[in-house]
Amino acid sequence: MCTGKCSKCIGVVLFPLAVCAIISNLLLYFPNGNVIAPDKITDLVWFFHGILGAGILVILPAFMMLGAGGAGCCANRCGMLLSVLLAVLGAAGGVYCVVISSLGLISGPLCDTGDGKYIYPFRNDTFT
């Protein structure tokens, strides 16, 4: 299999995954389909890890990989360099998304205590 065909196959897989990451991050702003105040939304959502990290920074190399299947693509040094740089950018976006998501899992959800006050009940804020 030519590297152009392989990269085209990877681009076809990356594009829907990036769109799913963007949609998933957008859904975090509307819990249960309701529009709520910004102070009642988890603070790590505002880092746009799904939109920027796993979305836009992965869509760029996906588009490059989709266009890599043309004739003579392996002889183009500038195109190959751009492909490698965009792949590094996509990997950095994926790492950014994983780090922010992991921090979100560590701190836990933002919960209503019943009296209208929102706190992170599982976050360890003690400084001993």
N, C-alpha and C positions, 0 to 999 in steps of 0.2 A: 504494500500500500504506500502510495506517495505521501510525503509529509503534508502536501496541500490538501489531499482528501481527508487525512487524519485530523488536521486542524479545522477543516470545515465541519467534520462530525462533532468535534469538541465545541465549536462555536454554536452549533445547533442545540447542544445540551445546555451550554452556559446561559444562553439568552432567556429561556423560560425560567431557569432557576433564579436569575437576577430579577426578573419581573415578579416572581413569587416573593422574593425578599423585600422588594419595594412595597408590594401590596400588604405583606405581613406587618411591616413597620408602620404603614399608614393606618392599619387597623388598631394599632396600639393607642392611637390618639382618640379613638372612638370606642371605648369599652362598652360592650353590650349594645353597640349601635347608637349610643347616646353621645351628645355633645356635652362635655363637662368642662369645668373651669381648668385652666392650665396648671394651677397649683395642686390639683387633685390627680394629676398624671405623674407617673413615676419619673423621677429626675433623669435617669439614664436614657430615656426615650429621646430626650432633646439632643443627644449626640448624633442622631440620624444614622445609626449604624447599619440599618437595613437599606435606607435610601442611598446613602453615600458609599458606605463600605462595601456591602454585598450587592448593591444595585448598580449605581453609575460606574464605579471603578471596575466592575466586572463586565458591564455592557460594552465598554470601550474595547477590551481585548476580544470579546465575543464577535463584535462587528469586524474587527481586523481578521479574525480567524475565518469568518464566513466569506470574506473577500479573498482569502489566500488560495483558493482553488483554481485560479486563473492559469492560463498557459504561461510558462516561463517564470513562475513565481519564485522558484528556487534560485534563479540567477540574479535576482534583484537584491543586492546587499543592503540598500537603504530600507527596503521593505522588510527584510529579515531582522534588521536592527530595531526597526519600529515595532515589529511583532514581539521581539524579546522584551523591549522596554514596556510595552503595554501588558505583557504577561506578568512582569514583575509588579506593575501597578495594580493589576487584578489580584495578585497574591497578597499584596500589602492591604488592599481593601478587604479581602477575606480575613486576614489576621486581625484587622481593626474590628471587624464585625464580631469575631469570636471573642476578643478581649472584652469589648463592651457588653456582650451578651453574658459572658462569664461573671463580670462584675454585677450585672443585674440578678443573676442567679444567687450570687453570694449575699447580696443585700436583701433579697426577698421582695415581696410585693408591697405596694402602698395600700394600706387597708383602712377602711372606715371603722372607728372604734364604737360607733353607735350614737355618739353625741355630736356628729358632724365634724369631728377632728380626724384628720388623716395622718397616720404614722406608719413607720416601717417596724412592725413588731418583731421581726426576726433579725434586724440589724443590730450588731454589737457596737453600741456607741459609748461604752464605758472606757474611760482612760485611767488605768490604774498604774 
